Amino acid sequence: MGLDLAQLLAISVYRAFDLDSAGRILAGTDESGSMQLVEISPGGAVQALTALPGACSGRYLTGERTVVVSHDDGGNERRQLSLLRLPVADGRANRLDAFPRALAFLSRHLAS
C-alpha cells in the first residue's frame, strides 16, 4: 500500500545546515509550514530554536554557542542576519539580535 498525496505532503523535511565541535547538528525543519531552525543533540533530542513568520537558515559561529540566522523581515524577502545565543531556555527561542549588533559582533570575531 502506497502513500496518497495528502500523506506525502504531510511528511516533514529536515535539512542539515551545520555541525558543531560537540556533535550538535543545526538543522531546519518545515514542520511549522516554513523552514525553522532546530538543534539536534548527539543523542537525537530535538530543540526548536526559531519560530519566525518566514523561512530561515543558519550557521554556528565558530567557538561560540551562537547561531548566525539568515531571515527576512516580516515577509519582505530582504535577507538579513541576526544572532541567536544558545542555549534556549525552557524550550522558548531566544530573541534575535538585530543586524547592527550582529554586524558589529561578527566584525569583531572575523577580524581576529
C-alpha positions in Angstrom: 0.0 0.0 0.0 1.4 3.3 -1.0 1.0 6.8 0.4 -1.6 9.1 -1.0 -0.8 12.7 -2.0 -2.0 14.2 1.3 0.2 11.8 3.3 3.2 12.7 1.1 2.6 16.4 1.5 2.4 16.0 5.3 5.9 14.5 5.6 8.2 16.9 7.4 11.6 17.8 5.8 14.8 18.2 7.8 17.8 19.8 6.3 21.3 20.0 8.0 22.9 23.4 7.9 25.9 23.0 10.2 27.7 20.7 12.8 29.5 22.0 15.9 32.5 20.6 17.6 30.3 18.8 20.3 28.4 16.9 17.6 25.3 19.0 17.7 23.5 19.5 14.3 22.0 22.8 13.3 19.1 21.9 11.1 16.0 23.3 9.6 12.5 21.7 9.5 9.3 22.7 7.8 7.0 21.2 10.4 5.5 24.6 11.1 4.9 25.4 7.4 8.2 27.3 6.8 11.8 26.3 7.4 12.7 27.0 11.1 15.9 26.2 12.9 16.3 23.3 15.3 19.3 21.8 17.1 19.7 18.1 17.3 21.9 16.7 20.1 24.3 13.8 19.6 21.7 11.7 21.4 19.0 12.7 19.0 17.0 15.1 21.1 15.5 18.0 19.0 15.3 21.5 20.4 13.4 24.2 18.5 15.4 27.4 18.1 13.3 29.7 16.0 9.6 30.5 15.4 9.8 33.2 12.8 7.0 34.3 10.5 9.1 33.2 7.4 11.7 30.7 6.5 15.2 31.0 7.9 18.6 29.2 7.7 21.7 29.5 9.9 25.2 28.5 10.7 27.1 28.1 14.0 29.5 30.8 14.9 32.8 29.0 15.4 33.9 28.9 19.0 30.6 30.3 20.3 27.2 28.9 21.4 25.7 31.3 18.9 23.9 30.9 15.6 24.0 33.4 12.7 20.5 33.3 11.4 19.6 34.4 7.9 15.9 35.5 7.6 13.7 38.1 6.1 11.9 40.9 7.9 8.2 40.3 8.1 8.0 38.6 4.7 9.7 41.4 2.7 12.2 38.8 1.2 15.1 41.0 2.0 17.6 38.7 3.8 19.2 39.9 6.9 21.5 38.5 9.6 20.8 38.1 13.3 22.5 36.4 16.2 20.8 33.7 18.3 22.5 33.0 21.6 22.3 29.4 22.8 21.2 27.5 24.7 17.5 28.5 24.6 15.7 28.5 28.0 12.6 26.4 28.7 12.1 25.4 25.1 11.5 29.0 24.0 13.6 30.6 21.3 15.8 33.5 22.5 15.4 36.9 21.0 17.3 37.5 17.8 19.9 40.4 18.0 19.1 42.7 15.0 21.5 43.3 12.2 23.5 46.3 13.5 24.5 44.4 16.7 25.1 41.2 14.7 27.3 43.0 12.2 29.4 44.6 15.0 29.7 41.3 16.8 30.7 39.4 13.6 33.2 42.1 12.5 35.0 41.8 15.9 35.1 38.0 15.6 36.0 37.8 12.0 38.9 40.3 12.4 40.6 38.1 15.0 
